[in-house]
Amino acid sequence: MSTSPVNVRQRFAGACLIAGPIAMAAAMALKTTGGGDSRALLAEVAADPGRFQLSTLLQLLAVLITLPGLAGLVRLFPGRGAVLGHLGIGLLGLNMLGNLGDAAGSAALSALASGGVTEQKAAIADAISGETVFVVVQLMVLAGMLGFILLPVGLLLARTVHWAVPALILATVVSFFLPVNEGVGGVLLALGMGTIGVRFLTDLPTADAPLARL
């Protein structure tokens, strides 16, 4: 079995594409929403702080693990679909960075919810969500969602993966607009990215089949 640096990087990216989205799926399934109301959100967090803290920790880990995996996706675009594919990868990276900021905001909410919920704490939570930095974070998450569209289109053009992979990634963003738990979208993403990850772990480049033809 080859142990070249190229193969090591590919294996690392593959492992990240499996583990990162799984962690994100778990974080999304545990996520507390509060129906968009700060007081309701704080009340939910205070009622089950362990769940909220675990969700925040998983979200943080998911971002840190997934980002290296996304960088490895560029090898799926040796020619056709490269522009859309690279844009999609970049936007998904932006989404991940937005999730990193969102995790920081969640940590602040967790601290606020400790010791009970008051009108003053709800007002502080509203003020925090209105801060420029957190508005930018939410914009990063929303803009990054375009990556869930551009990347699959690029993959369909490149024809380097089975059509089911881009279909699963597209289904992920569709699920976000349906009345279902966000964990459903997380599972779809984990299946799509995980399939690529498994291929990265098992289909290593050789002299006869270079990386660009993966």
C-alpha positions as CSV (number, residue, x, y, z in Angstrom):
1,M,0.0,0.0,0.0
2,S,1.4,3.4,-1.0
3,T,2.4,5.8,1.8
4,S,3.2,8.8,-0.4
5,P,2.3,12.3,1.0
6,V,-0.4,12.5,-1.7
7,N,-2.1,9.4,-0.4
8,V,-1.7,10.4,3.2
9,R,-3.4,13.7,2.4
10,Q,-6.2,11.9,0.6
11,R,-6.8,9.5,3.5
12,F,-6.9,12.5,5.9
13,A,-9.4,14.3,3.7
14,G,-11.5,11.2,3.4
15,A,-11.6,10.6,7.2
16,C,-12.5,14.3,7.7
17,L,-15.4,14.0,5.2
18,I,-16.8,11.1,7.1
19,A,-16.3,12.3,10.7
20,G,-17.0,16.0,10.3
21,P,-20.5,15.7,8.7
22,I,-21.5,13.0,11.2
23,A,-20.6,15.3,14.0
24,M,-22.6,18.1,12.3
25,A,-25.6,15.9,11.8
26,A,-25.6,15.0,15.6
27,A,-25.2,18.7,16.4
28,M,-28.1,19.7,14.2
29,A,-30.3,16.9,15.6
30,L,-29.7,18.2,19.2
31,K,-30.0,21.9,18.2
32,T,-32.4,24.1,20.2
33,T,-34.3,26.7,18.2
34,G,-36.7,28.5,20.6
35,G,-38.9,29.4,17.7
36,G,-36.9,32.6,16.9
37,D,-37.7,34.1,20.3
38,S,-34.8,34.8,22.6
39,R,-36.7,34.2,25.9
40,A,-38.1,30.9,24.6
41,L,-34.6,29.9,23.4
42,L,-33.0,30.7,26.7
43,A,-35.8,28.8,28.5
44,E,-35.1,25.7,26.3
45,V,-31.4,26.0,27.0
46,A,-32.0,26.4,30.8
47,A,-34.3,23.3,30.8
48,D,-31.7,21.1,29.2
49,P,-28.3,22.8,29.3
50,G,-26.3,19.6,28.8
51,R,-28.0,18.9,25.5
52,F,-27.4,22.5,24.3
53,Q,-23.7,22.4,25.3
54,L,-23.2,19.0,23.6
55,S,-24.7,20.4,20.4
56,T,-22.4,23.4,20.6
57,L,-19.4,21.3,21.2
58,L,-20.3,18.9,18.3
59,Q,-20.9,21.9,16.0
60,L,-17.4,23.3,16.9
61,L,-15.7,19.9,16.3
62,A,-17.7,19.4,13.1
63,V,-16.4,22.6,11.6
64,L,-12.8,22.0,12.6
65,I,-12.9,18.5,11.2
66,T,-14.9,19.2,8.0
67,L,-12.8,22.1,6.7
68,P,-9.7,20.0,5.9
69,G,-12.0,17.5,4.1
70,L,-13.5,20.3,2.0
71,A,-10.0,21.3,0.9
72,G,-9.6,17.7,-0.4
73,L,-12.6,18.0,-2.6
74,V,-10.7,20.0,-5.2
75,R,-9.2,16.7,-6.6
76,L,-12.7,15.8,-7.9
77,F,-12.5,18.6,-10.5
78,P,-9.7,17.8,-12.9
79,G,-11.4,19.6,-15.7
80,R,-15.1,19.8,-16.3
81,G,-17.1,21.6,-13.6
82,A,-14.0,23.0,-12.0
83,V,-15.2,26.6,-11.7
84,L,-18.6,25.7,-10.1
85,G,-17.0,23.0,-8.0
86,H,-14.3,25.3,-6.6
87,L,-16.9,28.1,-5.9
88,G,-19.1,25.5,-4.2
89,I,-16.2,24.3,-2.0
90,G,-15.3,27.9,-1.1
91,L,-18.9,28.8,-0.2
92,L,-19.2,25.6,1.9
93,G,-16.1,26.7,3.7
94,L,-17.7,30.1,4.3
95,N,-20.7,28.3,5.7
96,M,-18.5,26.3,8.0
97,L,-16.7,29.5,9.3
98,G,-20.2,31.0,9.9
99,N,-21.0,27.9,11.9
100,L,-17.9,28.5,13.9
101,G,-19.2,31.9,14.8
102,D,-22.6,30.5,15.5
103,A,-21.1,28.1,18.0
104,A,-19.4,31.0,19.8
105,G,-22.8,32.7,20.0
106,S,-24.3,29.5,21.4
107,A,-21.7,29.4,24.1
108,A,-22.7,32.9,25.1
109,L,-26.4,31.9,25.2
110,S,-25.5,28.9,27.4
111,A,-23.8,31.2,29.9
112,L,-26.8,33.5,29.9
113,A,-29.3,30.7,30.5
114,S,-27.4,29.5,33.6
115,G,-29.1,30.5,36.8
116,G,-32.6,31.0,35.3
117,V,-34.2,33.2,32.6
118,T,-35.2,36.8,33.2
119,E,-36.4,39.6,31.0
120,Q,-33.0,41.3,31.4
121,K,-31.2,38.2,30.1
122,A,-33.6,37.9,27.2
123,A,-32.9,41.6,26.4
124,I,-29.1,40.8,26.5
125,A,-29.6,37.9,24.2
126,D,-31.5,40.1,21.7
127,A,-28.7,42.7,21.9
128,I,-26.1,40.0,21.2
129,S,-27.9,38.7,18.2
130,G,-28.2,42.2,16.9
131,E,-24.4,42.9,17.2
132,T,-22.7,43.4,13.8
133,V,-20.4,40.5,14.2
134,F,-23.2,38.0,14.7
135,V,-25.2,39.5,11.9
136,V,-22.2,38.9,9.7
137,V,-21.9,35.3,11.0
138,Q,-25.5,34.6,10.0
139,L,-24.9,36.2,6.6
140,M,-21.9,33.9,6.2
141,V,-24.0,30.9,7.0
142,L,-26.8,31.9,4.5
143,A,-24.4,32.9,1.7
144,G,-22.5,29.7,2.2
145,M,-25.6,27.7,1.6
146,L,-25.2,28.4,-2.1
147,G,-22.3,26.0,-1.9
148,F,-24.9,23.2,-1.4
149,I,-26.1,24.0,-4.9
150,L,-23.0,24.9,-6.8
151,L,-20.9,22.0,-5.6
152,P,-23.5,19.3,-6.7
153,V,-23.8,21.0,-10.1
154,G,-20.0,21.0,-10.4
155,L,-19.9,17.3,-9.5
156,L,-22.6,16.4,-12.0
157,L,-20.5,18.2,-14.7
158,A,-17.2,16.6,-13.6
159,R,-18.8,13.1,-13.4
160,T,-16.1,12.0,-10.9
161,V,-18.7,10.6,-8.4
162,H,-22.0,8.7,-8.7
163,W,-25.0,11.0,-9.3
164,A,-26.4,10.0,-6.0
165,V,-23.7,12.0,-4.2
166,P,-24.7,15.5,-5.6
167,A,-28.4,14.5,-5.2
168,L,-27.9,13.9,-1.5
169,I,-26.1,17.3,-1.1
170,L,-28.9,19.1,-3.0
171,A,-31.4,17.3,-0.8
172,T,-29.6,18.6,2.2
173,V,-30.4,22.3,1.4
174,V,-33.9,21.4,0.3
175,S,-34.6,19.8,3.7
176,F,-33.7,23.1,5.5
177,F,-36.9,24.6,4.0
178,L,-39.1,21.7,5.1
179,P,-40.9,21.3,8.4
180,V,-38.5,18.6,9.6
181,N,-35.7,18.4,12.2
182,E,-32.5,19.9,10.9
183,G,-30.8,16.6,11.8
184,V,-32.5,15.2,8.6
185,G,-30.4,17.6,6.5
186,G,-27.3,16.7,8.5
187,V,-27.8,13.0,7.8
188,L,-28.3,13.6,4.1
189,L,-25.1,15.7,4.1
190,A,-23.2,13.0,6.0
191,L,-24.3,10.3,3.5
192,G,-23.2,12.5,0.5
193,M,-19.9,13.6,2.0
194,G,-19.3,10.3,3.6
195,T,-19.5,8.5,0.3
196,I,-16.8,10.7,-1.1
197,G,-14.8,10.2,2.1
198,V,-15.0,6.4,1.7
199,R,-13.8,6.7,-1.9
200,F,-10.9,8.8,-0.8
201,L,-9.9,6.1,1.7
202,T,-10.2,3.2,-0.7
203,D,-9.5,4.6,-4.2
204,L,-5.9,5.8,-3.9
205,P,-4.0,7.3,-6.8
206,T,-1.3,5.3,-8.5
207,A,1.1,5.9,-11.4
208,D,-1.6,4.4,-13.8
209,A,-4.5,6.3,-12.2
210,P,-3.2,9.7,-11.1
211,L,-5.0,11.8,-8.5
212,A,-6.6,14.0,-11.2
213,R,-8.5,11.0,-12.5
214,L,-10.0,10.0,-9.1
